[in-house]
Amino acid sequence: MNKEQSGVLKAWEATVRKTHAAKKRANSIFGTITMATAADEDLENHHEKGDNVSGEPYLVEKILPNGDYYTGQWYDNFPEGQGKYLWTDGCMYLGEWHKGKTTGKGRFSWPSGATYEGEFKGGYINGIGIYTGPSGDTYRGQWVMNFKHGHGIRLYPNGDWYDGEWRRGLQEGLGKYQWQNENHYIGEWKNGMICGNGTFVWSNGNKYDGHWEEGLPKGNGTYYWPDGSSYVGNWSSEPEEQNGTYYPSESDQPATTDWDPQSVYVELSDCKICPRENVSIMPSQKVLAWYTAKTDENPRRLSIDGKASSGMERPDKMHMWESDDDSNDCPEPRRELDSELLCIQHQHDDTNPKFNPDLPLKVPKIGKRPGESISRGHKNYELMLNLQLGIRHSVGRPAPATSLELKAAAFDPKEKIWTRFPTEGSKYTPPHQCCEFKWKDYCPVVFRALRKLFQVDPADYMISICGNGALRELSSPGKSGSFFYLTEDDRYMIKTMKKSEVKVFIRMLFAYYNHVRNFENTLVIKYYGLHCVKLTGPIQRKVRFIIMGNLLRSEYTIHRRFDLKGSSLGRITDKSESEIDNTTILKDLDLNFIFKLQKSWFDEFCWQIDRDCEFLEQERTMDYSLLVGIHFKEITSSGELIPCGSQTSSGNNANESTSPDMEENNLDPKRLGAVKLGSNMPARVERTIRKPEAVFHLVGEQTGEIYEVIMYFGIIDILQDYDITKRLEHAYKSIQYDPTSISAVDPKQYSKRFRDFIFKVFCEDV
């Protein structure tokens, strides 16, 4: 075994040793949960006599309107302390509650016979616990928000077992998997598959030690026999790519020398990884039903984690556009500051909930779908047809199999392909009704590899951009002069670009490609293509544009959108509260929340922000921002947000909530990819208030008022170079204002200020 593989095994063994304490803790928390103490009996006696002990939980027994049953401690109209809840479908929870949510140690059982016994937090399986499936399979280990996350041991129904690291429900990191026939693998995993360096040992003593990809040997590796002979080479499931050298032992038999390396792949075909169990419904999705404190007529239905429920939300797919309202700050800073002061004076009154903590927060009104459909007669109708013809040609033309290992020549600025599109068509292009035009693909091999890396299906990509649905043009371009177009399904956004921006992107393309390849959870926006249309005829002009992903595309309604940079000059909307709708892009001085992420997510978020900012700093870009979209889970019928653990003042049900069906989709093992850093993330936000004397402070005072949300976020506008224009802007504005308050600053200073601000408005949820 080489030194590298030996290091992998030692690291895995060290990981197992470090988890002994966690295992002991898991064994210690599963005792019998006592439902009543002597003190509880006294409380119950008081309650039966009609005497309520002020400020203390008391025992109740309730048959709820929908037939559910609850018995246990109760306080302020919620379960608080120990309690048992039995649903009519046979599900049952026995354990600790806090403000109506399963929090602490408890046991949840399903009608199928499956059980979970361990720790809960905020309604979710969270902490250390044991899940036992209906077939007798078990998982003992760490959980985060219903996902296996951390170290854990899984025993499968067929006798297989896995002991190692998990991430969001799948094996990832170092781990050992043993099959029932005693074959076993020790090494690295990724997304539930063997991937990386590791060792596979057969029950007959044969062993493969080397690199793996997607569950199969790939790359450098060595195959050993018990007699000491070995085969060293480059492995591939494609026989023509396989090559290596056989090293016999002193006692080698002639038959062994005829061994075929491809037989290893046949042997491995019988060693399948057991699939994940499909849990029909998670505890956090179960619905509770009880009466609110202010009414005895209208029962309020809440999920077990406190979410108000009133049925399925109608999806309203909303959109993102790169906010370039201040990508080139106004060259008249005095007018800009005066306008900003007028905005603040107009907003700063007791009727604005941003400044008055006594006013409840409401969701903004639902705005019209952004953009104007480009139909026949529109000034850019022909440009849209040119774009669609070009995309269909670029993506659909035959090309060799795409490899992610690209040569340096693929990134050469001269690597571009011009294609002529005559009206009558040609050998390579179809006939069309537009004027003749030319089409340019920049670095086509690189962008084909990027689409593969981002798992974009070519057919779906063409349908989104070139299908029957027309593109939508946003009503007005930003100060940069760029136009934005949205695809009909909101999946992609197309932005026109200046020649200088194209040069910046081509210059940094090699670094961008390596960054997004090395960091699969990068928050930097995804780019899928860079093209140019050259119109011929009477109008001779070039239109350059880039295709990118829509960060805020969601099945949920995005209620609030923030574009955050960490600067204050010009960073406030000019709309009053009544004019703001859910499509309004708010800025730094509009922000009235602190974003709270679970520890594992927060740690990953901080680490990834650091990596992304280091990349942007190295590429000498600035003026980027973090685009954040928020969907509030709990809303009353009057549009008010419902804080965690509170009740509405009336018996009205919420008119919008996270639907059980939607949440179940997020937890479905087949759709685990839908929940990732920056996309579809369950989180909480805490309301902040801005005081009159601190309106220019970027972070307001925390109020303790917390709301459950679904979050989307990512880094946009990354192509602004710190060129001579930005340097002059910085020098000019620094004369009149605090240099730290303006957007145009040196990339190193910009990166530091951006990170400092982001780490103030994002924090760990404790």
Residue, then its C-alpha position, 0 to 999 in steps of 0.5 A: m500500500n502506498k503512502e497516500q493510501s496509508g494516509v487515507l486509512k489512518a485518517w479514517e481510523a482517527t475519525v472513528r476514534k474521535t466519534h467514540a464520545a459521540k457514540k457514548r452520548a447516543n447510548s446515554i440519551f435513549g432512556t424511558i421518558t417519564m411523563a409525570t413527576a410528583a410536581d406534575e401531579d400537583l400541577e394536575n390537581h391544581h388544574e382539575k380544581g380550576d387553579n392555574v399556577s401562574g407562569e408554570p406548565y400544567l398537565v392537560e389531556k386534549i382530544l383535538p377537533n380533527g381527532d388527534y390526541y395530546t396529553g402532557q404539559w401545557y403552557d401559553n396555549f402550546p405543549e411545553g415540557q413532556g408530552k405525548y401526541l397521537w395522530t389519527d393516522g397512527c403516528m406518535y411522538l413522546g418526548e420533550w416540547h418547547k413552545g409547541k415544537t418537538t425540541g429535546k429528547g423524544r421518540f417518534s413512531w410511524p404506523s409502518g413500525a419505523t421509529y426514531e429515538g433521539e434528539f429533536k430541535g425546532g420540530y426537526i430530527n436534529g442531534i444524535g439519534i437512532y432510526t429503525g426502519p420497518s424492515g429492521d434496518t437502523y441508523r445510529g448517529q448524527w442528524v441535522m434538520n432531518f438529514k443524516h449529517g456527521h458520523g453515523i453507522r447504518l445497518y441495512p436489511n440485507g446484512d450490509w453496513y456502513d460506518g463513516e461520515w454522512r452529508r445531507g443524507l448521503q455518504e460523504g467523506l471517509g467511511k467503511y462499507q461491508w457487504q454481507n459476503e464480507n467484501h468491504y471498502i475503506g476510503e473516500w465517498k462523495n454524494g453516496m458513491i465511492c469516489g476518491n482514494g480507497t481500498f476494496v478488499w474481497s473475501n478471498g483476499n484480493k485487494y484493489d488500492g487506488h483511485w475511484e470515480e462513481g463507484l468504479p476504479k478510475g485512474n492510478g491503482t494497484y491490484y494485489w493477490p494474496d500470494g504477493s503478485s500485483y498489477v499496477g496501472n491506469w484503470s478505466s472501465e473502457p478497455e482501450e484506456q486500460n494499461g498497466t504492468y503485471y508483477p508476479s510473485e516468486s511462486d506465481q502460477p502461469a494462469t495468473t499471468d493471463w488475468d484480465p484487469q477488466s474482470v475487476y469491473v465484472e466482480l464489482s458489478d455484484c457489489k451494489i450500495c444499498p439505496r436509501e430508505n424512503v421515509s413517507i413523512m418526516p416528523s416536521q411535516k406532521v400537522l398539529a391541531w389545537y385551539t388558539a388562546k383568543t378563540d374557541e371556535n376556529p382551531r389553528r393548524l400548525s405543523i410540528d415545527g410550528k408552521a401555520s398550515s392552510g393547504m397547498e401554496r400556489p407556486d408563483k415562480m419569481h425571478m432574479w436579475e443582476s442588480d446593476d442599479d449602482s454598478n456605476d455609481c452616479p457621477e454626481p454624488r451630491r445629488e445622490l446623497d441628497s436623494e438618499l437623505l430624502c428617501i430616509q426622511h420620507q421613510h423614517d416615521d412611526t408608520n414604517p415597520k422598519f423603524n417602529p418595532d411595535l408595528p407587525l411586519k407584513v409581506p409586500k404585495i405581489g407584483k406583476r411578473p417582471g418583463e415584457s414578452i418579446s413578440r412580433g413587432h417588438k424592437n428586439y424581436e429579430l435580435m431574439l430570433n437571431l439569439q435562439l437560432g445561434i444557441r440552437h446551432s451552438v448547442g446542437r451541433p455535433a461535438p466529441a464527448t466533453s471532458l472536464e480535463l481541458k487544455a490551456a488552448a481552450f481558454d485562449p481569447k482567440e478561441k472563437i467560432w464565427t458562423r454565417f446565417p444567410t437568410e436562405g440557409s447553408k450547409y450548416t444553418p437552417p433558412h430563416q426569416c430574419c436578415e442575414f447575421k453572423w454568430k460568434d461562440y467564445c471559447p465553445v469547448v469551455f462553456r460546453a464543459l461548464r454546462k456538463l459540470f453544472q449538470v445542464d442537459p443540452a436538450d433542456y437548455m435549448i428548450s428553455i432558451c429556444g422553445n416556443g415561449a418568448l423571452r421577456e425583456l425587463s422594462s428598463p436597463g440599469k445604469s450600465g446600459s445592459f439589457f436583461y432577458l428572462t426565459e419563459d421558465d425563468r431558468y436562465m437570464i441573458k444579459t447584454m455585455k460591453k466589450s470591456e466586460v467580455k474581455v474581463f470574463i475571457r481573461m478570468l475564464f480559466a480561473y473561473y472554470n477551476h474555481v467552480r470545478n474545485f468548489e461545487n458549492t460555490l456561491v458565485i453565479k453560474y455562467y453557461g455561454l458567451h456569444c455575439v450577434k453581428l447584424t449585417g445590412p443597414i444596421q451594422r452593430k454587435v450585440r454581446f451577451i452572456i447566459m447565466g442561471n437565475l438564482l431566485r428561481s423557486e417554486y415558492t413565492i419570494h417575498r423579499r429580495f436584497d442586493l447586499k454589498g457592505s457599502s452605504l452610499g446610494r444603498i437604499t431604495d427610493k420607494s416608500e413602503s407602500e410602493i414596494d412589492n415582492t419584485t423590488i430589489l432592496k439594498d443594504l440600508d433597507l435590510n431589517f433582518i439578521f439571517k440565522l443558519q444552522k451550525s453546519w450550514f453556517d460553517e460551510f457558508c463562512w468557508q465558501i464565502d472566504r473561498d469565493c472572495e479570495f477568488l474574486e480578489q485575485e481576479r481584481t474584480m469588485d462591485y459584486s454583491l450577495l443577492v438574497g431571496i426570502h420566502f416567509k413560511e408563516i403568514t396570517s390571512s391579513g398578510e402579517l408575518i407570524p413570529c416563531g412560537s407565537q399565535t395570531s391574535s384572531g382565529n383566522n388561519a394563515n393564508e400562505s405557508t410552506s405546503p406539506d407536499m412541498e416540504e416532503n419534496n425537499l426531503d424526498p431522497k430522490r430530490l435531495g439535490a434541491v436543498k443545498l448551500g444557497s438554494n432552498m435552504p430552511a433557515r430563520v431570520e431575526r427582525t432588526i430596527r433602525k434608530p433615527e440616530a443610526v439610519f446609516h448603520l448597515v446593521g440594525e438593532q436585534t429585536g428577538e423577533i424571529y421568523e422561519v424562512i426558505m432562503y436563496f442566495g448567491i454572488i452576482d455582478i462579478l465582472q466589474d474590473y477595477d479599471i481607470t473609470k472606477r479608480l477615478e470614481h473612487a478618487y472623486k467621491s473620496i473627496q466628499y464622502d467617507p471612502t469606506s462608504i462608497s462602492a468603488v474601492d480597491p478589490k482587496q479592500y472591497s473583499k474585506r469590507f464585503r466579508d465583514f458585512i456579510f458575516k455580521v448579517f449572517c450568524e449561527d442559529v443557536 
